[in-house]
């Protein structure tokens, strides 16, 4: 029972971090109808800046610099690549983002090399004990920060002028443009917000109990991709639900790996994709995604 409770808390906290990444996928898709496969490189860029600058600037200033850098990179990708790609079909732009990801990730992994970089977080390896249950402080902080950011985003999305413009563009871009919504600004802000969320997620993916940032850290963004698909690519609420499902599935499968040895090693890495496929067979648009109308 103790093991289950520890896995449950860890799964929820990691799931909340995955939800931050999934929210980045959703924000960009709602604003531009583009599936952003360059999200991994945005995450890696933010984490890399934090790791390199924390000894010079201190942790908190380095964190701000990492968030700003990832937001800037996201905005530059939108402004220099996505906006200027002369294609009529949005799905082609998803292929373009794969190329962008390859270029950025290759350069970042070249700089990281074989090192494992610490991010200088103030929580280090401290563990909180509640009865017989042990929980890493970083997991609790990750859960609190992710919950605060997701709540702030949902409130801004619903009540601010930026949120109204975003929802209008997602509902009908042509009509929104005719009503005075500047679609270019909406798209640029969406990419910047997604980059900032990815940088925060990078922090909590690289702190204890993880050894640090390495060249494979960006792959975590692809673990969050099933979360976005599960919840629905056009649903901000779905990103939260999908992140929690993926986090819990991964944590429980890894925690009970010995009991599930007949499924083979590494089942925890595969399980979220299996869950995603199972959900898509029943609900092709995801749990909270908008169903396409069909003529019958």
C-alpha atoms as an extended CHARMM CRD file, in Angstrom:
* protein
*
       296  EXT
         1         1  UNK       CA              0.0000000000        0.0000000000        0.0000000000  PROA      1               0.0000000000
         2         2  UNK       CA              2.8780000000        2.3720000000        0.8120000000  PROA      2               0.0000000000
         3         3  UNK       CA              4.4840000000        1.6600000000       -2.5460000000  PROA      3               0.0000000000
         4         4  UNK       CA              1.1770000000        2.3470000000       -4.2840000000  PROA      4               0.0000000000
         5         5  UNK       CA              0.7600000000        5.7020000000       -2.4990000000  PROA      5               0.0000000000
         6         6  UNK       CA              4.3030000000        6.7670000000       -3.4150000000  PROA      6               0.0000000000
         7         7  UNK       CA              3.7380000000        5.7790000000       -7.0410000000  PROA      7               0.0000000000
         8         8  UNK       CA              0.4050000000        7.5930000000       -7.0250000000  PROA      8               0.0000000000
         9         9  UNK       CA              1.9320000000       10.8810000000       -5.8110000000  PROA      9               0.0000000000
        10        10  UNK       CA              4.8840000000       10.5830000000       -8.1800000000  PROA      10              0.0000000000
        11        11  UNK       CA              2.5750000000        9.7460000000      -11.0680000000  PROA      11              0.0000000000
        12        12  UNK       CA              0.3500000000       12.7500000000      -10.4230000000  PROA      12              0.0000000000
        13        13  UNK       CA              3.3020000000       15.1410000000      -10.0890000000  PROA      13              0.0000000000
        14        14  UNK       CA              5.0080000000       13.8670000000      -13.2490000000  PROA      14              0.0000000000
        15        15  UNK       CA              1.6410000000       13.8750000000      -14.9890000000  PROA      15              0.0000000000
        16        16  UNK       CA              1.1820000000       17.5440000000      -14.1050000000  PROA      16              0.0000000000
        17        17  UNK       CA              4.5490000000       18.2920000000      -15.7510000000  PROA      17              0.0000000000
        18        18  UNK       CA              3.4970000000       16.3140000000      -18.8270000000  PROA      18              0.0000000000
        19        19  UNK       CA              0.2990000000       18.3770000000      -18.8080000000  PROA      19              0.0000000000
        20        20  UNK       CA              2.4000000000       21.5580000000      -19.1000000000  PROA      20              0.0000000000
        21        21  UNK       CA              4.0950000000       20.1420000000      -22.1850000000  PROA      21              0.0000000000
        22        22  UNK       CA              0.8010000000       18.8680000000      -23.6170000000  PROA      22              0.0000000000
        23        23  UNK       CA             -0.7110000000       22.3050000000      -23.0500000000  PROA      23              0.0000000000
        24        24  UNK       CA              1.9960000000       23.7180000000      -25.3120000000  PROA      24              0.0000000000
        25        25  UNK       CA              0.9490000000       21.3160000000      -28.0860000000  PROA      25              0.0000000000
        26        26  UNK       CA             -2.7020000000       22.3110000000      -27.5870000000  PROA      26              0.0000000000
        27        27  UNK       CA             -2.0920000000       26.0840000000      -27.5090000000  PROA      27              0.0000000000
        28        28  UNK       CA             -0.1930000000       26.0180000000      -30.7960000000  PROA      28              0.0000000000
        29        29  UNK       CA             -2.7270000000       23.7110000000      -32.4460000000  PROA      29              0.0000000000
        30        30  UNK       CA             -5.6550000000       25.8980000000      -31.3750000000  PROA      30              0.0000000000
        31        31  UNK       CA             -3.9660000000       29.0410000000      -32.6580000000  PROA      31              0.0000000000
        32        32  UNK       CA             -2.5180000000       27.7180000000      -35.9160000000  PROA      32              0.0000000000
        33        33  UNK       CA             -3.8810000000       24.1810000000      -36.4730000000  PROA      33              0.0000000000
        34        34  UNK       CA             -0.2640000000       22.9910000000      -36.6060000000  PROA      34              0.0000000000
        35        35  UNK       CA              0.9810000000       19.9650000000      -34.6830000000  PROA      35              0.0000000000
        36        36  UNK       CA              4.3230000000       21.2110000000      -33.3540000000  PROA      36              0.0000000000
        37        37  UNK       CA              6.8980000000       18.4250000000      -33.4470000000  PROA      37              0.0000000000
        38        38  UNK       CA              9.6080000000       20.9890000000      -32.5930000000  PROA      38              0.0000000000
        39        39  UNK       CA              8.3680000000       21.1050000000      -29.0080000000  PROA      39              0.0000000000
        40        40  UNK       CA             11.1580000000       18.7950000000      -27.8350000000  PROA      40              0.0000000000
        41        41  UNK       CA             13.8030000000       21.2790000000      -28.9430000000  PROA      41              0.0000000000
        42        42  UNK       CA             12.0200000000       24.1640000000      -27.1560000000  PROA      42              0.0000000000
        43        43  UNK       CA             12.0920000000       22.1230000000      -23.9460000000  PROA      43              0.0000000000
        44        44  UNK       CA             15.7500000000       21.2410000000      -24.4230000000  PROA      44              0.0000000000
        45        45  UNK       CA             16.6860000000       24.8690000000      -25.1670000000  PROA      45              0.0000000000
        46        46  UNK       CA             15.0730000000       26.1470000000      -21.9790000000  PROA      46              0.0000000000
        47        47  UNK       CA             16.6810000000       23.4740000000      -19.8280000000  PROA      47              0.0000000000
        48        48  UNK       CA             20.0920000000       24.0300000000      -21.4180000000  PROA      48              0.0000000000
        49        49  UNK       CA             20.0750000000       27.7610000000      -20.6670000000  PROA      49              0.0000000000
        50        50  UNK       CA             19.1050000000       27.1340000000      -17.0310000000  PROA      50              0.0000000000
        51        51  UNK       CA             21.8700000000       24.5400000000      -16.6550000000  PROA      51              0.0000000000
        52        52  UNK       CA             24.5570000000       26.7890000000      -18.1480000000  PROA      52              0.0000000000
        53        53  UNK       CA             23.6140000000       29.9970000000      -16.3240000000  PROA      53              0.0000000000
        54        54  UNK       CA             22.6220000000       28.9000000000      -12.8020000000  PROA      54              0.0000000000
        55        55  UNK       CA             26.1920000000       29.1340000000      -11.4630000000  PROA      55              0.0000000000
        56        56  UNK       CA             26.6620000000       32.6110000000      -12.9490000000  PROA      56              0.0000000000
        57        57  UNK       CA             23.2710000000       34.2100000000      -12.3080000000  PROA      57              0.0000000000
        58        58  UNK       CA             21.8900000000       32.0650000000       -9.5360000000  PROA      58              0.0000000000
        59        59  UNK       CA             19.0210000000       29.6180000000       -9.9280000000  PROA      59              0.0000000000
        60        60  UNK       CA             16.0570000000       31.9940000000      -10.0770000000  PROA      60              0.0000000000
        61        61  UNK       CA             17.5570000000       34.3880000000      -12.6280000000  PROA      61              0.0000000000
        62        62  UNK       CA             18.7560000000       31.4220000000      -14.6840000000  PROA      62              0.0000000000
        63        63  UNK       CA             15.2340000000       30.0010000000      -14.5900000000  PROA      63              0.0000000000
        64        64  UNK       CA             13.8160000000       33.2820000000      -15.8820000000  PROA      64              0.0000000000
        65        65  UNK       CA             16.4890000000       33.3620000000      -18.5850000000  PROA      65              0.0000000000
        66        66  UNK       CA             15.6300000000       29.7870000000      -19.6120000000  PROA      66              0.0000000000
        67        67  UNK       CA             11.9150000000       30.5620000000      -19.7980000000  PROA      67              0.0000000000
        68        68  UNK       CA             12.5760000000       33.7360000000      -21.8170000000  PROA      68              0.0000000000
        69        69  UNK       CA             14.9400000000       31.8840000000      -24.1740000000  PROA      69              0.0000000000
        70        70  UNK       CA             12.4870000000       29.0620000000      -24.8700000000  PROA      70              0.0000000000
        71        71  UNK       CA              9.6960000000       31.5980000000      -25.4370000000  PROA      71              0.0000000000
        72        72  UNK       CA             11.9380000000       33.5860000000      -27.8070000000  PROA      72              0.0000000000
        73        73  UNK       CA             12.9680000000       30.4710000000      -29.7440000000  PROA      73              0.0000000000
        74        74  UNK       CA              9.3220000000       29.4760000000      -30.0940000000  PROA      74              0.0000000000
        75        75  UNK       CA              8.4050000000       32.9580000000      -31.3180000000  PROA      75              0.0000000000
        76        76  UNK       CA             11.2980000000       32.9610000000      -33.8090000000  PROA      76              0.0000000000
        77        77  UNK       CA             10.2780000000       29.5620000000      -35.1970000000  PROA      77              0.0000000000
        78        78  UNK       CA              6.7710000000       30.9070000000      -35.7860000000  PROA      78              0.0000000000
        79        79  UNK       CA              7.9300000000       34.2170000000      -37.2570000000  PROA      79              0.0000000000
        80        80  UNK       CA             10.8070000000       32.9820000000      -39.4300000000  PROA      80              0.0000000000
        81        81  UNK       CA              9.5700000000       29.5320000000      -40.4750000000  PROA      81              0.0000000000
        82        82  UNK       CA              5.8840000000       28.8320000000      -39.9200000000  PROA      82              0.0000000000
        83        83  UNK       CA              4.5750000000       32.2370000000      -41.0190000000  PROA      83              0.0000000000
        84        84  UNK       CA              6.7400000000       32.2680000000      -44.1370000000  PROA      84              0.0000000000
        85        85  UNK       CA              6.1060000000       28.6810000000      -45.2080000000  PROA      85              0.0000000000
        86        86  UNK       CA              4.1030000000       29.0800000000      -48.4090000000  PROA      86              0.0000000000
        87        87  UNK       CA              1.8910000000       26.0040000000      -48.0400000000  PROA      87              0.0000000000
        88        88  UNK       CA             -1.8780000000       25.7430000000      -48.1760000000  PROA      88              0.0000000000
        89        89  UNK       CA             -2.1840000000       22.4710000000      -46.2460000000  PROA      89              0.0000000000
        90        90  UNK       CA             -1.5890000000       22.7620000000      -42.4940000000  PROA      90              0.0000000000
        91        91  UNK       CA             -0.4630000000       19.1470000000      -42.1730000000  PROA      91              0.0000000000
        92        92  UNK       CA              2.5840000000       20.0050000000      -44.2960000000  PROA      92              0.0000000000
        93        93  UNK       CA              3.6650000000       22.4780000000      -41.6170000000  PROA      93              0.0000000000
        94        94  UNK       CA              3.8640000000       19.5990000000      -39.1380000000  PROA      94              0.0000000000
        95        95  UNK       CA              6.5700000000       18.1100000000      -41.3820000000  PROA      95              0.0000000000
        96        96  UNK       CA              8.3060000000       21.4930000000      -41.3870000000  PROA      96              0.0000000000
        97        97  UNK       CA              8.3910000000       21.4750000000      -37.5670000000  PROA      97              0.0000000000
        98        98  UNK       CA             10.0860000000       18.0620000000      -37.6770000000  PROA      98              0.0000000000
        99        99  UNK       CA             12.8730000000       19.6180000000      -39.7360000000  PROA      99              0.0000000000
       100       100  UNK       CA             13.1310000000       22.5410000000      -37.3050000000  PROA      100             0.0000000000
       101       101  UNK       CA             13.3260000000       20.1040000000      -34.4030000000  PROA      101             0.0000000000
       102       102  UNK       CA             16.1180000000       18.1210000000      -36.0340000000  PROA      102             0.0000000000
       103       103  UNK       CA             18.1910000000       21.2640000000      -36.6320000000  PROA      103             0.0000000000
       104       104  UNK       CA             17.7220000000       22.7060000000      -33.1210000000  PROA      104             0.0000000000
       105       105  UNK       CA             18.0870000000       19.3920000000      -31.2840000000  PROA      105             0.0000000000
       106       106  UNK       CA             21.2340000000       18.4790000000      -33.2190000000  PROA      106             0.0000000000
       107       107  UNK       CA             22.8910000000       21.7800000000      -32.2650000000  PROA      107             0.0000000000
       108       108  UNK       CA             21.8330000000       21.5250000000      -28.6070000000  PROA      108             0.0000000000
       109       109  UNK       CA             22.9230000000       17.8940000000      -28.2280000000  PROA      109             0.0000000000
       110       110  UNK       CA             26.2620000000       18.8130000000      -29.8350000000  PROA      110             0.0000000000
       111       111  UNK       CA             26.7320000000       21.4490000000      -27.1530000000  PROA      111             0.0000000000
       112       112  UNK       CA             25.6770000000       19.1250000000      -24.3300000000  PROA      112             0.0000000000
       113       113  UNK       CA             27.7800000000       16.2270000000      -25.5700000000  PROA      113             0.0000000000
       114       114  UNK       CA             28.0650000000       13.3700000000      -23.0940000000  PROA      114             0.0000000000
       115       115  UNK       CA             27.6320000000       15.6140000000      -20.0430000000  PROA      115             0.0000000000
       116       116  UNK       CA             24.8040000000       15.4070000000      -17.5390000000  PROA      116             0.0000000000
       117       117  UNK       CA             24.1240000000       19.0010000000      -16.5060000000  PROA      117             0.0000000000
       118       118  UNK       CA             22.7480000000       19.9990000000      -13.1040000000  PROA      118             0.0000000000
       119       119  UNK       CA             20.1860000000       22.7970000000      -13.0240000000  PROA      119             0.0000000000
       120       120  UNK       CA             21.1330000000       24.1060000000       -9.5640000000  PROA      120             0.0000000000
       121       121  UNK       CA             17.6360000000       23.8040000000       -8.0890000000  PROA      121             0.0000000000
       122       122  UNK       CA             17.2890000000       24.7460000000       -4.3840000000  PROA      122             0.0000000000
       123       123  UNK       CA             15.4050000000       21.5560000000       -3.4030000000  PROA      123             0.0000000000
       124       124  UNK       CA             18.2740000000       19.1870000000       -4.2450000000  PROA      124             0.0000000000
       125       125  UNK       CA             17.6440000000       15.6360000000       -2.9690000000  PROA      125             0.0000000000
       126       126  UNK       CA             15.4840000000       16.4570000000        0.0570000000  PROA      126             0.0000000000
       127       127  UNK       CA             12.7200000000       13.9690000000        0.7910000000  PROA      127             0.0000000000
       128       128  UNK       CA              9.5250000000       14.6220000000        2.7310000000  PROA      128             0.0000000000
       129       129  UNK       CA              8.1980000000       11.7710000000        4.8650000000  PROA      129             0.0000000000
       130       130  UNK       CA              4.4930000000       11.4870000000        5.6570000000  PROA      130             0.0000000000
       131       131  UNK       CA              4.2160000000        8.4740000000        7.9200000000  PROA      131             0.0000000000
       132       132  UNK       CA              5.9360000000        5.7000000000        6.0210000000  PROA      132             0.0000000000
       133       133  UNK       CA              5.4640000000        7.3500000000        2.6390000000  PROA      133             0.0000000000
       134       134  UNK       CA              8.5460000000        9.0960000000        1.1970000000  PROA      134             0.0000000000
       135       135  UNK       CA              8.0700000000       11.8400000000       -1.4040000000  PROA      135             0.0000000000
       136       136  UNK       CA             10.7990000000       13.8960000000       -3.0760000000  PROA      136             0.0000000000
       137       137  UNK       CA             10.2930000000       17.6100000000       -2.4380000000  PROA      137             0.0000000000
       138       138  UNK       CA             10.8950000000       18.3140000000       -6.1150000000  PROA      138             0.0000000000
       139       139  UNK       CA              7.8190000000       16.2080000000       -6.9650000000  PROA      139             0.0000000000
       140       140  UNK       CA              5.6070000000       18.2390000000       -4.6320000000  PROA      140             0.0000000000
       141       141  UNK       CA              6.9880000000       21.5440000000       -5.9380000000  PROA      141             0.0000000000
       142       142  UNK       CA              6.4530000000       20.3290000000       -9.5180000000  PROA      142             0.0000000000
       143       143  UNK       CA              2.8290000000       19.4980000000       -8.7360000000  PROA      143             0.0000000000
       144       144  UNK       CA              2.2000000000       22.8770000000       -7.0650000000  PROA      144             0.0000000000
       145       145  UNK       CA              3.8880000000       24.9080000000       -9.8300000000  PROA      145             0.0000000000
       146       146  UNK       CA              2.2020000000       22.9740000000      -12.6230000000  PROA      146             0.0000000000
       147       147  UNK       CA             -1.2090000000       23.3290000000      -10.9700000000  PROA      147             0.0000000000
       148       148  UNK       CA             -0.6770000000       27.0910000000      -10.5170000000  PROA      148             0.0000000000
       149       149  UNK       CA              0.4790000000       27.6300000000      -14.1200000000  PROA      149             0.0000000000
       150       150  UNK       CA             -2.3000000000       25.5380000000      -15.6380000000  PROA      150             0.0000000000
       151       151  UNK       CA             -4.9200000000       27.3270000000      -13.5220000000  PROA      151             0.0000000000
       152       152  UNK       CA             -3.4870000000       30.7320000000      -14.4700000000  PROA      152             0.0000000000
       153       153  UNK       CA             -3.4840000000       29.7810000000      -18.1390000000  PROA      153             0.0000000000
       154       154  UNK       CA             -7.0810000000       28.5100000000      -18.0820000000  PROA      154             0.0000000000
       155       155  UNK       CA             -8.2520000000       31.7060000000      -16.3410000000  PROA      155             0.0000000000
       156       156  UNK       CA             -6.3540000000       33.8900000000      -18.8150000000  PROA      156             0.0000000000
       157       157  UNK       CA             -7.7040000000       31.8410000000      -21.7180000000  PROA      157             0.0000000000
       158       158  UNK       CA            -11.2720000000       32.3860000000      -20.5200000000  PROA      158             0.0000000000
       159       159  UNK       CA            -11.2870000000       35.9110000000      -19.1210000000  PROA      159             0.0000000000
       160       160  UNK       CA             -8.5620000000       38.0210000000      -20.7720000000  PROA      160             0.0000000000
       161       161  UNK       CA             -8.5870000000       39.8180000000      -24.1270000000  PROA      161             0.0000000000
       162       162  UNK       CA             -5.7390000000       37.5470000000      -25.2590000000  PROA      162             0.0000000000
       163       163  UNK       CA             -7.8370000000       34.5030000000      -24.4080000000  PROA      163             0.0000000000
       164       164  UNK       CA            -10.8340000000       35.8790000000      -26.2910000000  PROA      164             0.0000000000
       165       165  UNK       CA             -8.6710000000       36.4590000000      -29.3710000000  PROA      165             0.0000000000
       166       166  UNK       CA             -7.2090000000       32.9680000000      -29.0620000000  PROA      166             0.0000000000
       167       167  UNK       CA            -10.6450000000       31.3680000000      -28.7910000000  PROA      167             0.0000000000
       168       168  UNK       CA            -11.9730000000       33.4260000000      -31.6790000000  PROA      168             0.0000000000
       169       169  UNK       CA             -9.0530000000       32.4030000000      -33.9050000000  PROA      169             0.0000000000
       170       170  UNK       CA             -9.4990000000       28.7460000000      -32.9260000000  PROA      170             0.0000000000
       171       171  UNK       CA            -13.2460000000       28.8660000000      -33.6330000000  PROA      171             0.0000000000
       172       172  UNK       CA            -13.1040000000       30.5690000000      -37.0430000000  PROA      172             0.0000000000
       173       173  UNK       CA             -9.8720000000       32.2430000000      -38.1080000000  PROA      173             0.0000000000
       174       174  UNK       CA            -11.3310000000       33.9560000000      -41.1690000000  PROA      174             0.0000000000
       175       175  UNK       CA            -14.2230000000       35.5200000000      -39.2650000000  PROA      175             0.0000000000
       176       176  UNK       CA            -11.9050000000       36.5050000000      -36.4010000000  PROA      176             0.0000000000
       177       177  UNK       CA             -9.6160000000       38.2880000000      -38.8630000000  PROA      177             0.0000000000
       178       178  UNK       CA            -12.5720000000       40.1550000000      -40.3430000000  PROA      178             0.0000000000
       179       179  UNK       CA            -13.5330000000       41.2430000000      -36.8190000000  PROA      179             0.0000000000
       180       180  UNK       CA            -10.0850000000       42.7730000000      -36.2670000000  PROA      180             0.0000000000
       181       181  UNK       CA             -8.2050000000       39.9230000000      -34.5780000000  PROA      181             0.0000000000
       182       182  UNK       CA             -4.5870000000       39.9460000000      -35.7030000000  PROA      182             0.0000000000
       183       183  UNK       CA             -3.9580000000       36.2820000000      -36.3590000000  PROA      183             0.0000000000
       184       184  UNK       CA             -0.1980000000       36.7830000000      -36.6610000000  PROA      184             0.0000000000
       185       185  UNK       CA              0.0120000000       38.1190000000      -33.1040000000  PROA      185             0.0000000000
       186       186  UNK       CA             -2.1880000000       35.3090000000      -31.8010000000  PROA      186             0.0000000000
       187       187  UNK       CA              0.0360000000       32.7170000000      -33.4680000000  PROA      187             0.0000000000
       188       188  UNK       CA              3.2610000000       34.3820000000      -32.2500000000  PROA      188             0.0000000000
       189       189  UNK       CA              2.0150000000       34.5790000000      -28.6530000000  PROA      189             0.0000000000
       190       190  UNK       CA              0.8910000000       30.9420000000      -28.7520000000  PROA      190             0.0000000000
       191       191  UNK       CA              4.3560000000       29.7470000000      -29.7550000000  PROA      191             0.0000000000
       192       192  UNK       CA              5.9720000000       31.9400000000      -27.0990000000  PROA      192             0.0000000000
       193       193  UNK       CA              3.6430000000       30.6400000000      -24.3640000000  PROA      193             0.0000000000
       194       194  UNK       CA              4.2780000000       27.0530000000      -25.4440000000  PROA      194             0.0000000000
       195       195  UNK       CA              8.0380000000       27.6190000000      -25.2560000000  PROA      195             0.0000000000
       196       196  UNK       CA              7.7920000000       29.1510000000      -21.7780000000  PROA      196             0.0000000000
       197       197  UNK       CA              5.7160000000       26.2160000000      -20.4890000000  PROA      197             0.0000000000
       198       198  UNK       CA              8.2130000000       23.7830000000      -22.0080000000  PROA      198             0.0000000000
       199       199  UNK       CA             11.1070000000       25.4670000000      -20.1620000000  PROA      199             0.0000000000
       200       200  UNK       CA              9.3220000000       25.1250000000      -16.8150000000  PROA      200             0.0000000000
       201       201  UNK       CA              8.6120000000       21.4880000000      -17.6150000000  PROA      201             0.0000000000
       202       202  UNK       CA             12.2840000000       20.9580000000      -18.4980000000  PROA      202             0.0000000000
       203       203  UNK       CA             13.2720000000       22.0930000000      -15.0110000000  PROA      203             0.0000000000
       204       204  UNK       CA             11.1340000000       19.5240000000      -13.2310000000  PROA      204             0.0000000000
       205       205  UNK       CA             12.0710000000       16.7390000000      -15.6380000000  PROA      205             0.0000000000
       206       206  UNK       CA             15.7670000000       17.2510000000      -14.8510000000  PROA      206             0.0000000000
       207       207  UNK       CA             15.8210000000       17.6290000000      -11.0570000000  PROA      207             0.0000000000
       208       208  UNK       CA             15.9410000000       14.9140000000       -8.3820000000  PROA      208             0.0000000000
       209       209  UNK       CA             15.4040000000       11.9670000000       -8.6850000000  PROA      209             0.0000000000
       210       210  UNK       CA             16.5680000000       12.4750000000      -12.2860000000  PROA      210             0.0000000000
       211       211  UNK       CA             20.3660000000       12.9760000000      -12.4960000000  PROA      211             0.0000000000
       212       212  UNK       CA             20.1030000000       16.1110000000      -14.6690000000  PROA      212             0.0000000000
       213       213  UNK       CA             19.8390000000       17.4070000000      -18.2200000000  PROA      213             0.0000000000
       214       214  UNK       CA             21.3720000000       15.2490000000      -20.9380000000  PROA      214             0.0000000000
       215       215  UNK       CA             21.0570000000       14.9260000000      -24.6800000000  PROA      215             0.0000000000
       216       216  UNK       CA             17.9940000000       12.6900000000      -24.3580000000  PROA      216             0.0000000000
       217       217  UNK       CA             15.9390000000       15.0470000000      -22.2000000000  PROA      217             0.0000000000
       218       218  UNK       CA             14.0530000000       16.4480000000      -25.1690000000  PROA      218             0.0000000000
       219       219  UNK       CA             12.5030000000       13.0440000000      -25.7630000000  PROA      219             0.0000000000
       220       220  UNK       CA             10.3110000000       13.7110000000      -22.7150000000  PROA      220             0.0000000000
       221       221  UNK       CA              8.3000000000       16.0560000000      -24.8940000000  PROA      221             0.0000000000
       222       222  UNK       CA              7.3420000000       13.1050000000      -27.0350000000  PROA      222             0.0000000000
       223       223  UNK       CA              6.1250000000       11.3050000000      -23.9090000000  PROA      223             0.0000000000
       224       224  UNK       CA              3.7120000000       14.1800000000      -23.4520000000  PROA      224             0.0000000000
       225       225  UNK       CA              2.4740000000       13.8740000000      -27.0270000000  PROA      225             0.0000000000
       226       226  UNK       CA              0.1410000000       10.9760000000      -26.1150000000  PROA      226             0.0000000000
       227       227  UNK       CA             -1.2200000000       13.2080000000      -23.3330000000  PROA      227             0.0000000000
       228       228  UNK       CA             -2.2070000000       15.8850000000      -25.8530000000  PROA      228             0.0000000000
       229       229  UNK       CA             -3.7400000000       13.3180000000      -28.2080000000  PROA      229             0.0000000000
       230       230  UNK       CA             -5.5550000000       11.5350000000      -25.3560000000  PROA      230             0.0000000000
       231       231  UNK       CA             -7.2060000000       14.7000000000      -24.1080000000  PROA      231             0.0000000000
       232       232  UNK       CA             -7.8310000000       16.1230000000      -27.5680000000  PROA      232             0.0000000000
       233       233  UNK       CA             -5.5110000000       18.4270000000      -29.4740000000  PROA      233             0.0000000000
       234       234  UNK       CA             -8.0260000000       21.2660000000      -29.3700000000  PROA      234             0.0000000000
       235       235  UNK       CA             -8.8750000000       20.9820000000      -25.6540000000  PROA      235             0.0000000000
       236       236  UNK       CA             -6.9640000000       22.7960000000      -22.9150000000  PROA      236             0.0000000000
       237       237  UNK       CA             -8.8130000000       20.7890000000      -20.2510000000  PROA      237             0.0000000000
       238       238  UNK       CA             -7.9460000000       17.6350000000      -22.1390000000  PROA      238             0.0000000000
       239       239  UNK       CA             -4.2330000000       18.4450000000      -21.8770000000  PROA      239             0.0000000000
       240       240  UNK       CA             -4.5110000000       18.3210000000      -18.0850000000  PROA      240             0.0000000000
       241       241  UNK       CA             -6.4860000000       15.0770000000      -18.0860000000  PROA      241             0.0000000000
       242       242  UNK       CA             -4.1770000000       13.4710000000      -20.6320000000  PROA      242             0.0000000000
       243       243  UNK       CA             -1.0540000000       14.4910000000      -18.7170000000  PROA      243             0.0000000000
       244       244  UNK       CA             -2.3390000000       12.9410000000      -15.4980000000  PROA      244             0.0000000000
       245       245  UNK       CA             -3.3440000000        9.7220000000      -17.2820000000  PROA      245             0.0000000000
       246       246  UNK       CA              0.0730000000        9.3890000000      -18.9260000000  PROA      246             0.0000000000
       247       247  UNK       CA              1.9510000000       10.2210000000      -15.7040000000  PROA      247             0.0000000000
       248       248  UNK       CA             -0.0110000000        7.7200000000      -13.6210000000  PROA      248             0.0000000000
       249       249  UNK       CA              0.2440000000        5.0060000000      -16.2740000000  PROA      249             0.0000000000
       250       250  UNK       CA              4.0070000000        5.4260000000      -16.6010000000  PROA      250             0.0000000000
       251       251  UNK       CA              4.6030000000        5.5500000000      -12.8320000000  PROA      251             0.0000000000
       252       252  UNK       CA              2.4770000000        2.4920000000      -12.0360000000  PROA      252             0.0000000000
       253       253  UNK       CA              3.8940000000        0.4180000000      -14.8730000000  PROA      253             0.0000000000
       254       254  UNK       CA              7.4790000000        1.2450000000      -13.9020000000  PROA      254             0.0000000000
       255       255  UNK       CA              6.7480000000        0.7290000000      -10.1990000000  PROA      255             0.0000000000
       256       256  UNK       CA              5.2530000000       -2.7160000000      -10.6970000000  PROA      256             0.0000000000
       257       257  UNK       CA              7.6640000000       -3.7230000000      -13.4440000000  PROA      257             0.0000000000
       258       258  UNK       CA              8.7840000000       -6.8680000000      -11.6100000000  PROA      258             0.0000000000
       259       259  UNK       CA              5.2150000000       -8.1080000000      -11.3310000000  PROA      259             0.0000000000
       260       260  UNK       CA              4.7040000000       -7.3370000000      -15.0330000000  PROA      260             0.0000000000
       261       261  UNK       CA              7.9410000000       -8.9500000000      -16.1810000000  PROA      261             0.0000000000
       262       262  UNK       CA              6.0120000000      -11.1070000000      -18.6740000000  PROA      262             0.0000000000
       263       263  UNK       CA              5.3140000000       -7.9200000000      -20.6710000000  PROA      263             0.0000000000
       264       264  UNK       CA              9.0440000000       -7.2650000000      -21.0940000000  PROA      264             0.0000000000
       265       265  UNK       CA             11.3450000000       -4.5010000000      -19.8720000000  PROA      265             0.0000000000
       266       266  UNK       CA             10.5630000000       -0.8480000000      -20.5270000000  PROA      266             0.0000000000
       267       267  UNK       CA              6.8140000000       -1.4210000000      -20.4860000000  PROA      267             0.0000000000
       268       268  UNK       CA              6.3710000000        1.9090000000      -18.6870000000  PROA      268             0.0000000000
       269       269  UNK       CA              7.7040000000        3.7850000000      -21.7250000000  PROA      269             0.0000000000
       270       270  UNK       CA              5.3390000000        1.9960000000      -24.0960000000  PROA      270             0.0000000000
       271       271  UNK       CA              2.2030000000        1.9440000000      -21.9200000000  PROA      271             0.0000000000
       272       272  UNK       CA              1.1450000000        5.6120000000      -22.5270000000  PROA      272             0.0000000000
       273       273  UNK       CA              1.1340000000        5.0020000000      -26.2890000000  PROA      273             0.0000000000
       274       274  UNK       CA             -0.9130000000        1.8270000000      -25.8270000000  PROA      274             0.0000000000
       275       275  UNK       CA             -3.4450000000        3.7680000000      -23.7470000000  PROA      275             0.0000000000
       276       276  UNK       CA             -3.5140000000        6.4850000000      -26.4090000000  PROA      276             0.0000000000
       277       277  UNK       CA             -4.2730000000        3.9490000000      -29.1500000000  PROA      277             0.0000000000
       278       278  UNK       CA             -6.9920000000        2.3210000000      -27.0380000000  PROA      278             0.0000000000
       279       279  UNK       CA             -8.6970000000        5.6820000000      -26.4300000000  PROA      279             0.0000000000
       280       280  UNK       CA             -8.4440000000        6.7240000000      -30.0870000000  PROA      280             0.0000000000
       281       281  UNK       CA            -10.1750000000        3.5180000000      -31.1790000000  PROA      281             0.0000000000
       282       282  UNK       CA            -13.1990000000        4.5840000000      -29.1310000000  PROA      282             0.0000000000
       283       283  UNK       CA            -12.9230000000        8.3930000000      -29.3730000000  PROA      283             0.0000000000
       284       284  UNK       CA            -10.8530000000        9.4230000000      -32.4230000000  PROA      284             0.0000000000
       285       285  UNK       CA            -10.8990000000       13.0950000000      -31.3420000000  PROA      285             0.0000000000
       286       286  UNK       CA             -9.6320000000       12.2980000000      -27.8250000000  PROA      286             0.0000000000
       287       287  UNK       CA            -11.4600000000       12.3970000000      -24.5100000000  PROA      287             0.0000000000
       288       288  UNK       CA            -12.3250000000       16.1060000000      -24.6870000000  PROA      288             0.0000000000
       289       289  UNK       CA            -11.5930000000       16.8830000000      -28.3300000000  PROA      289             0.0000000000
       290       290  UNK       CA            -14.1630000000       18.3520000000      -30.6930000000  PROA      290             0.0000000000
       291       291  UNK       CA            -15.7370000000       15.7330000000      -32.9020000000  PROA      291             0.0000000000
       292       292  UNK       CA            -15.7950000000       16.4890000000      -36.6040000000  PROA      292             0.0000000000
       293       293  UNK       CA            -19.3400000000       16.7050000000      -37.9640000000  PROA      293             0.0000000000
       294       294  UNK       CA            -20.1930000000       13.9580000000      -40.4110000000  PROA      294             0.0000000000
       295       295  UNK       CA            -22.9250000000       13.8080000000      -43.0150000000  PROA      295             0.0000000000
       296       296  UNK       CA            -25.1830000000       10.7530000000      -42.6860000000  PROA      296             0.0000000000
